[in-house]
Amino acid sequence: MNMNSFLSILFAALCLVLMPLNMAEAGFNFFTISEDAEETAPNNPRTPPPQPDLERAQPKTEPAINVPSFRTDQVPKASETTIQRNIDEPPGRERAVSTERRIYNKDRSQQRTVVNINRRNANPIRVGVVLPLSGSYKTVGQDLLKAAELALFDIAQDSLELIVRDTTGSPEGAKEAVRDVIEEGAQIILGPLLSSEVKAVAPIVNSRNITTVGFTTDWTAAGDDIFVMGFMPFTQVKRVIDYTLESTGRRYFSAIIPNSPYGNAIQTAFENQVFTYQLPEIKMTQLEGGRADANLILRNFSEYDERRNQAIMSLPEELRGPYLSNNYTDEVIDPSAPPRRLIEPQRTERIVLKSPDEIAEAEELPELIVPPPSYDALILPFGGNTLYSIANLLAHYEVNSKDVLLLGTGLWDDSAVAQERALHGGIYAAPEPKARFDFEQRFKSVYGREPTRIATLGYDAVALTAVIAQQSLRQRRKPQFKKEQLMNRVGFAGVDGIFRFNNQNLIERGLAILQVTDKGVRVIDPAPRKFVQ
């Protein structure tokens, strides 16, 4: 195959990656973060939006895309420093350039950095990108920007220019950044990241009728010209409950939720599903990280004492004595182990717990078979060390995966969950990992490290922008970003699967069901390929 044929095939493949799903039906295919959810969810959640109907089918694997390399040159100026970053393109195509201007105060202290990224197009479509590139959330913001750059050079061809500004992670910084990109002619804005930032810029973008796609998970920030693209808990809860009812037959649900805005969102979504399916009365409790009585709360929730007493009373009377006596230690903690906390700064070795039944077994008493609790499915919307601590304590109080199916949300979407034995058998709803894995490998090959989880949002947002721009250029001969274009009911397909925006400006996603096993996380129910109209 000669070079011209190879480039033609590569260009055709890239074009196929970015087409709307209604075109996919005609033979085309369109390619469209964290515990950040707890930070951005509202304190007083309103009733969540109706959830999408999905048609499940085996997804098609997207072809890998060759990622260009980067080269940097620095050119100083008097009152500012301009850095031009030339980006190598395939043979026959003009290189793109990233222009970074570092603006200084009179004392030469750096005031701010502004970045424009384009392919030297004379009349580019200007896209504002406002992210926290400094401050507490700079790692997430920088990864979102890097992912946006990958999308620009993978699939956006020559039409887009990214106008990048730092919000500093603050409402005031976000307002300054948005005003700046608007002054430079931004026709659509991607970002900000945080709920407080999105709400702060709402009056500015709404007054100018500029479509803005925020990366927050706070659904109350959506409305007018602001769309919310973050991972919504509603779809996750609905998907995992739907699967549990349809595929396992379990109907007695319970929930341990964090005492936080994110927990309030989970509770609202959970109760709506219970009402929709007319399920039996649910058992629910709130848990606050770091509480000294967390052990007691989980013990009571597990119904351990009642179940254990029931098991004891089922024994012959002459064998009950050792179990009913008070001369045992209910819980023995290894003195060499660190104190147990609900939220730990680092993962520690598992605490050695010795129950009365384990003591009885050592004395060759008959095995005490503790009956299961009153529920057969339990939602645990936690992540990280908090999740591991809760799961271990529940296992200690004999809430096991055989009797109780553990259900998770996107906070479980971490390969480390497979290392936690107490979570084996549990399931959660999340995007399928295959396409994201390909993205993560490309990201790592360019930037030398793995991206943060929600970096995919930056990639999909730029890809979506490119497609809408191409559509409007074909239909109206000029780029437009209207609400009805983003609300295409057929939807789009991106790194995190299919998605679309509903009439409340909130994202709807097609999610897979994944199961935690001792060999890792595996897909047990694929994500849908399309939405049901």
Buried (B, 14 or more C-beta within 10 A) or exposed (E): EEEEEEBEEBBEBBBBBBBBBBBBEEEBBBBBBBBBBBBBBBEEBEEBBEBBEBEBEEBEEBEEBEBBEBEEEEEEEEEBBEBEBEBEBEEEBEEBBBBBBBEBEEEEEEEBBBBBBBBEBEEBBBBBBBBBBBEEBBEBBBBBBBBBBBBBBBBBBBBBBBBBBBBBBBBEBBBBBBBBBBEBEBBBBBBBBBBBBBBBBBEBBBEBEBBBBBBBBBBBBBBBBBBBBBBBBBBBBBBBBBBBBEEEEBBBBBBBBBEBBBBBBBBBBBBBBBEEEEBEEBBBEBBBBEBEEBBEBBBBBBBBEBBBEEBBEEBEEEEEEBBEEEEBEEEBBEEEEEEBBBBBEEEBEBBEBBBBBEBBEEEEBEEBEBBBBEBBBBBBBBBBBBBBBBBBBBBBBBBBBEEBBBBBBBBBBBEBBBBBBBBBBBBBBBBBBBBBEBBBEBBEEBBEEEBBBBBBBBBBBBBBBBBBBBBBBEEEEEBBBEBEBBBBBBBBBBBBBBBBBBEBBBBBBBBBBBBBBEEEBEBEBBBBBBBEE
